[in-house]
């Protein structure tokens, strides 16, 4: 029997993975180098250095920052990095993963894991090499963080790209992939995503309402900075990149622990104590010192609303006939939401210098613990109610003709003249089985 001819444009998997990693890193560096050159031309050269080599090194450092790689400075370190900058390498790696799936040797869907490794390994090596190149006497990027962050981001984003292209090539709809997940895992995923989305939405409402209230102060800071047209555009981009951090900070306020803007400071529902802050217009959203604004206290209801949404979504996807298990799965949804919020708080905060600015952002363990309790309790109650209503509605909608009715005996089949073959059979809860003969 003849076999189909192999595609001639396919490359070995690890060769294609190395090319895809180099493409994603090169395009990202080119984009950041362009913006760095624009800033070097528009701003005083002291900000980026006097030589083109210094500008290129600054672009490499920005590339590492986009992968959430921290770096050390004299007397401290910088770990609070813009989460929005992760979008650029993430999209590039996603596209690189799709290209790898089209050109690499991937005969089966289960080879997606191997393809993700083929992309993540070279990308981590590139990231670690760039961390060594970007070292200066003042700025020292962390090489171990560069290796780990590059590998994780490439594995996740690139793996998603590979998987998506595989599904397209094999004409498998995305919902079919979700249907292959166990019912309980899929329900917990839906509940956790819904609860986390509600909390992030509350953080966005807090931030933008605070920014509207402090718009005059933000405008005054912008006038004092006088960045000009090009500088103003770069300033806007920087603040846009820090917007996800601000949403996580608002989430921490809504949950309860709040966040710090320097050592000895706190912005929480219990009160506000903030000292001097960097001149950044978006920081005008911070409330004034003293009691927390009364409208902002309404955000304290967000964790319970998030728990209600998460609990309902958890049980809607996979109702359970054991009513006692429904609150348990709702609480598990709250714990998973707490873990996600703790990870977001860990990524969004961190030191941005030495001395006073060594403590900025929310406490990850406090946010995670309190979120798990608040969301977990409300999700447990909501899950129990949703499960109870589901089975009550199902019972009410059941037609009356589906109720069990006694079987009609055929004419002439009475107790005296029944089928002798049925004498040795019995029925238990509608299941007929053969009775054991007497010995």
C-alpha positions in Angstrom: 0.0 0.0 0.0 1.3 3.5 -0.8 1.6 6.1 1.9 0.9 9.8 1.5 3.9 11.9 0.7 5.3 14.0 3.5 5.2 17.8 3.3 8.4 19.1 2.0 8.1 22.4 3.8 8.2 20.9 7.3 11.3 21.5 9.4 12.5 19.4 12.4 10.6 20.5 15.4 13.5 21.8 17.5 15.0 23.7 14.5 11.6 25.4 13.9 11.4 26.1 17.6 14.7 27.9 17.6 13.8 30.0 14.6 10.4 30.9 16.1 12.1 31.9 19.4 14.7 34.1 17.5 11.9 35.7 15.5 9.8 36.6 18.5 12.8 38.0 20.5 14.1 39.9 17.4 10.8 41.6 16.6 10.2 42.6 20.3 13.7 44.1 20.5 13.2 46.0 17.2 9.9 47.6 18.5 11.4 48.6 21.8 14.5 49.9 20.2 12.3 52.1 18.0 10.5 53.6 21.0 13.8 54.1 22.8 15.4 55.9 19.9 12.3 58.2 19.8 12.7 58.9 23.5 16.5 59.5 23.0 15.9 62.0 20.3 13.1 63.8 22.1 14.5 63.8 25.7 17.9 65.0 27.0 20.5 62.4 26.2 21.5 62.0 29.8 18.3 60.0 30.3 19.4 57.2 28.0 23.1 57.8 27.6 25.3 59.6 25.1 26.1 56.7 22.8 24.0 54.6 20.5 25.3 51.6 22.4 23.7 52.9 25.6 20.4 53.3 23.7 20.6 49.7 22.5 21.4 48.5 26.0 18.4 50.5 27.3 16.1 48.8 24.8 17.4 45.4 25.9 16.7 46.4 29.5 13.1 47.4 28.5 12.7 44.0 26.7 13.7 42.3 30.0 11.2 44.5 31.9 8.5 43.3 29.5 9.2 39.8 30.7 8.9 40.9 34.4 12.6 40.5 35.0 13.7 42.6 38.0 17.0 44.3 38.3 19.2 45.6 41.0 20.4 49.2 41.5 22.8 50.7 44.1 21.2 50.2 47.5 18.1 48.4 46.3 16.2 46.7 43.5 13.3 47.4 41.2 10.6 44.7 41.0 7.4 46.6 40.4 7.3 46.4 36.6 4.5 47.3 34.2 2.3 44.4 33.6 1.0 45.9 30.4 4.3 45.5 28.7 3.9 41.7 28.9 1.3 41.9 26.1 4.0 42.6 23.5 6.2 39.5 24.0 3.1 37.5 24.7 1.5 38.3 21.4 4.8 37.7 19.5 5.2 34.3 21.2 1.6 33.4 20.4 2.3 34.2 16.7 5.6 32.3 16.8 3.8 29.3 18.3 1.2 29.3 15.4 4.1 29.6 12.9 5.8 26.7 14.6 2.7 24.6 14.3 2.4 25.3 10.6 6.0 24.6 9.7 7.2 22.1 12.3 6.7 18.4 12.3 3.6 18.0 14.5 1.6 15.0 13.3 -0.6 14.7 16.4 -2.4 17.1 18.8 -0.5 15.6 21.8 2.8 16.8 20.4 1.7 20.4 21.4 3.6 20.0 24.7 6.8 19.0 22.9 6.4 22.0 20.5 6.0 24.4 23.5 9.2 23.0 25.0 11.0 23.4 21.6 10.0 27.1 21.7 10.5 27.8 25.4 14.0 26.4 25.7 15.8 28.6 23.0 13.7 31.6 24.2 14.9 31.2 27.7 18.5 31.0 26.5 18.0 34.2 24.5 16.5 35.9 27.6 19.4 34.9 29.8 22.0 36.0 27.3 20.3 39.4 26.9 20.3 39.7 30.7 24.1 39.3 30.7 24.5 41.8 27.9 22.4 44.4 29.6 24.5 44.4 32.8 26.0 47.9 33.7 27.5 49.3 36.8 24.2 50.8 37.8 21.6 48.4 36.5 22.0 44.6 37.0 19.2 42.5 35.5 18.7 39.2 37.3 19.9 36.4 35.1 18.0 33.6 36.9 14.8 35.6 36.7 15.4 36.1 33.0 15.8 32.4 32.4 12.7 31.4 34.4 10.5 34.3 33.1 11.5 33.7 29.5 10.8 30.0 29.7 7.5 30.3 31.4 6.2 33.1 29.2 7.3 31.3 26.0 5.9 28.0 27.2 2.5 29.4 28.0 2.0 32.0 25.2 3.8 29.9 22.6 2.0 26.7 23.7 -1.3 28.4 23.3 -0.4 29.5 19.8 0.7 26.0 18.9 -2.5 24.5 20.3 -4.7 27.1 18.5 -3.1 26.4 15.1 -3.4 22.6 15.7 -7.1 23.0 16.3 -7.6 25.1 13.2 -5.6 22.7 11.0 -7.6 19.7 12.3 -10.9 21.5 12.2 -11.6 21.0 15.9 -13.7 23.7 17.5 -12.5 25.3 20.7 -15.6 24.3 22.6 -14.9 20.7 21.7 -11.6 21.0 23.6 -13.4 22.4 26.6 -15.8 19.5 26.5 -12.9 17.1 26.8 -12.1 18.6 30.2 -13.7 16.9 33.2 -16.9 18.5 34.2 -15.7 19.6 37.6 -12.5 21.1 36.3 -14.4 23.0 33.7 -16.9 24.3 36.3 -14.1 25.4 38.6 -12.3 27.2 35.7 -15.5 29.0 34.8 -16.3 30.0 38.5 -12.7 31.2 39.2 -12.6 33.2 35.9 -16.0 34.8 36.7 -15.1 35.7 40.3 -11.6 37.1 39.3 -13.3 39.2 36.6 -15.7 40.8 39.0 -12.8 41.7 41.4 -10.8 43.2 38.6 -13.8 45.2 37.4 -14.2 46.6 40.9 -10.5 47.6 40.9 -11.1 49.4 37.5 -14.1 51.3 38.9 -12.1 52.4 41.9 -9.1 53.6 39.9 -11.1 55.5 37.2 -13.4 57.1 39.7 -10.4 58.2 41.8 -8.7 59.5 38.6 -11.9 61.5 37.7 -12.0 63.0 41.2 -8.3 64.0 41.0 -8.3 65.1 37.4 -7.3 68.6 38.3 -4.3 67.4 40.2 -3.3 65.1 37.3 -3.5 68.0 34.9 -1.4 70.2 37.2 1.3 67.5 37.4 1.3 67.1 33.6 1.7 70.9 33.1 4.6 70.9 35.6 6.4 68.1 33.8 5.9 69.9 30.4 6.8 66.7 28.5 6.0 68.2 25.0 4.3 66.3 22.2 6.7 63.3 21.9 7.4 63.2 25.7 3.7 63.4 26.4 3.0 60.5 24.1 5.7 58.4 25.9 4.3 59.5 29.3 0.8 58.3 28.2 2.2 55.0 27.0 4.1 54.4 30.3 0.9 55.1 32.3 -1.1 52.8 30.0 1.4 50.0 30.6 1.0 50.5 34.4 -2.8 50.4 34.2 -3.0 46.6 34.9 -1.0 47.2 38.1 -3.5 49.9 39.1 -6.4 47.6 38.6 -4.7 45.0 40.9 -4.1 47.7 43.5 -7.8 48.6 43.4 -8.7 44.9 43.7 -6.5 44.8 46.9 -8.4 47.8 48.3 -11.8 46.2 47.5 -10.8 42.9 49.2 -9.7 44.8 52.3 -5.9 44.7 52.9 -5.2 47.6 50.6 -1.7 48.5 49.4 1.3 50.5 50.3 2.9 53.4 48.3 6.2 53.4 50.2 7.4 52.3 53.6 5.1 53.3 56.4 2.2 54.1 54.1 -1.2 52.4 53.5 -4.2 52.9 51.3 -7.0 50.8 52.7 -10.7 51.0 53.7 -9.5 51.5 57.3 -7.7 54.7 56.4 -5.2 56.4 54.1 -1.7 57.5 55.0 0.4 58.5 52.0 3.5 60.7 51.9 5.2 62.2 48.9 4.8 60.1 45.7 6.5 60.3 42.3 5.3 62.9 39.9 3.1 60.7 37.7 -0.3 62.0 36.7 -2.1 58.7 37.2 -1.1 58.8 40.9 -3.7 61.6 41.3 -6.2 58.7 41.7 -4.9 58.2 45.3 -7.2 59.5 48.0 -6.2 62.2 50.4 -4.8 61.3 53.9 -7.4 60.5 56.5 -10.5 58.3 56.4 -11.2 56.4 53.2 -13.8 58.1 51.0 -17.3 56.9 51.7 -18.0 56.1 48.0 -14.9 53.9 47.9 -16.2 51.8 50.8 -19.0 50.5 48.5 -16.3 48.4 46.8 -16.1 46.2 49.9 -19.2 44.4 48.6 -17.2 43.3 45.5 -15.7 40.1 47.0 -19.2 38.9 48.0 -20.6 39.7 44.6 -17.6 37.9 43.0 -18.3 34.9 45.2 -22.0 34.9 44.2 -21.0 34.9 40.5 -18.3 32.3 41.0 -20.6 30.0 43.0 -23.4 30.1 40.4 -21.0 29.5 37.5 -19.4 26.6 39.3 -22.7 24.8 39.9 -24.3 25.7 36.6 -21.6 23.9 34.7 -21.7 20.8 36.9 -24.6 20.4 39.2 -24.2 17.8 41.9 -26.9 15.4 43.2 -25.3 15.5 46.7 -26.5 18.8 48.1 -23.8 18.8 50.8 -21.1 18.8 48.1 -22.3 22.0 46.4 -21.0 24.4 49.1 -17.7 22.5 49.2 -17.1 23.1 45.5 -18.1 26.7 45.9 -15.5 27.2 48.6 -12.9 25.5 46.4 -13.8 28.1 43.8 -13.1 30.8 46.4 -9.7 29.3 47.3 -8.7 29.2 43.6 -9.7 32.8 43.2 -7.6 33.7 46.2 -4.6 32.0 44.7 -5.1 33.9 41.4 -5.4 37.2 43.2 -2.3 36.4 45.3 -0.3 35.8 42.1 -1.6 39.0 40.6 -0.6 41.0 43.7 2.8 39.4 43.7 3.4 40.4 40.1 1.9 43.9 40.4 3.8 45.1 43.4 7.4 45.2 44.6 10.1 47.6 45.4 11.0 50.4 42.9 14.1 51.6 44.5 15.8 51.9 47.9 14.8 53.3 51.3 11.2 54.6 51.3 10.2 53.1 47.9 11.3 49.6 48.9 7.8 48.7 49.9 5.1 49.3 47.2 2.0 47.4 46.4 -0.3 45.0 48.1 0.7 42.1 50.4 0.2 38.9 48.3 -0.5 36.6 51.1 -2.9 38.9 52.8 -4.8 39.5 49.6 -4.9 35.8 48.8 -6.0 34.7 52.2 -8.8 37.3 52.7 -10.0 36.8 49.1 -10.2 33.0 49.6 -12.3 33.5 52.8 -14.6 36.2 51.5 -15.2 34.8 48.1 -15.2 31.2 49.3 -17.9 31.7 51.9 -20.2 33.7 49.5 -19.5 31.2 46.7 -20.4 28.3 49.0 -23.8 29.8 49.8 -24.4 30.8 46.2 -23.4 27.3 44.9 -25.8 25.6 47.4 -28.7 27.9 46.4 -28.0 27.5 42.7 -27.8 23.7 43.0 -31.0 23.6 45.0 -32.9 25.7 42.5 -31.6 23.6 39.6 -32.9 20.4 40.9 -36.2 22.0 42.1 -36.8 23.4 38.7 -35.9 20.1 37.1 -38.4 18.3 39.3 -41.1 20.9 38.5 -40.6 20.7 34.8 -40.8 16.9 34.7 -44.0 15.9 32.8 -46.6 14.0 34.8 -46.6 11.2 32.3 -43.0 10.4 33.2 -44.0 9.3 36.6 -43.7 5.6 37.2 -47.0 3.8 36.6 -47.8 0.1 37.5 -47.2 -2.2 34.6 -50.3 -3.7 33.0 -50.6 -7.4 33.0 -51.5 -9.1 29.8 -55.0 -10.6 29.7 -55.1 -14.0 31.4 -51.8 -13.4 33.2 -52.9 -13.5 36.8 -51.4 -14.8 40.0 -52.6 -18.3 39.3 -51.7 -18.4 35.6 -48.5 -16.3 35.4 -45.4 -17.2 33.5 -43.6 -19.8 35.5 -40.3 -18.3 34.2 -40.9 -15.2 36.2 -41.2 -17.0 39.5 -37.5 -16.9 40.0 -37.1 -13.1 39.3 -37.5 -10.2 41.6 -37.6 -6.4 41.2 -35.6 -3.9 43.3 -36.0 -0.1 42.6 -37.1 -0.9 39.0 -34.1 -3.3 38.3 -35.1 -6.8 37.6 -32.6 -9.5 38.5 -32.7 -13.3 39.0 -33.4 -14.5 42.5 -30.9 -17.0 43.9 -32.5 -20.5 44.0 -33.1 -22.0 47.4 -30.7 -24.7 48.5 
